[in-house]
Amino acid sequence: MGVSKTGKTPASYYKSDVSVSQTSNTGFDSTTRKLCSGDGADSAASLSDDVLSVQPVNDDTTGTMLVKNQGGSNILTVDTTNSKVLTGASQISANTHFKEMGLYDFSPTVGYHNPLIANNMMFSDSGDDIIEDQSMFGNGADPAETLDLSANGTPRIAVACYWFLDNDITIDSVRYAVSTDGEDNLDFHLESYTIDTSANFGDLSAGVTVASVHEVAATHLTYKTGTLSLSSSDIDAGKVVIGFVESDSITDITCTLNINYYIR
């Protein structure tokens, strides 16, 4: 409810008036101008006869623009500090997406990092399942940071397991789910790489751990789920992302990674 100006002098209320930032007395026209208080202090809003613009004087993670329900809870938040638009009662990023990758009934070798299927594949019924290629990403503490695909890899595994990014993304969370045919301790990694698309096609370099979790105890009697710890959330367009599982046993593995991300 507005404050009445009845009986007051202009000197007592002029700072509370709203005006258009301009030296001439033209009002709204085709030029977008700041709305300001009577003493000339700028607001976040600018107006013309066709444009409404909102630009904060000081960025604030609480939101530069807010739409609330009757109870006062945000249902739309524009966070200009982090370049995010949040929606709904749960206030998640408006462009939230999910990516799933996994392996079904896969037979590993102890200690090797096995890439997960990341793209839709049709089984040919030729008796040739997704195979293990120990030379691709090795058995170090983390998956190898580079890959010479022609010398040490299997290109058809790359087609199945490389997730190529067409946009800059930010990872919010990575969840694993796993069951095994025996008793296993598993490590999961999510890695990003620079891919060669011009000369040595499919070769990878500059590997970075995006998220990981270690010593996940799994059995054939359980459905085990949890989250990976994020190390580096932002991944740029043109990168390749690969999920990995490593086992301390030769028993078969069924597992997935569910990646919650938004486009920047």
Order of alpha helices (4+ residues) and beta strands (2+ residues): alpha-beta-beta-beta-beta-beta-beta-beta-beta-beta-beta-alpha-alpha-alpha-beta-beta-beta-beta-beta-beta-beta-beta-beta
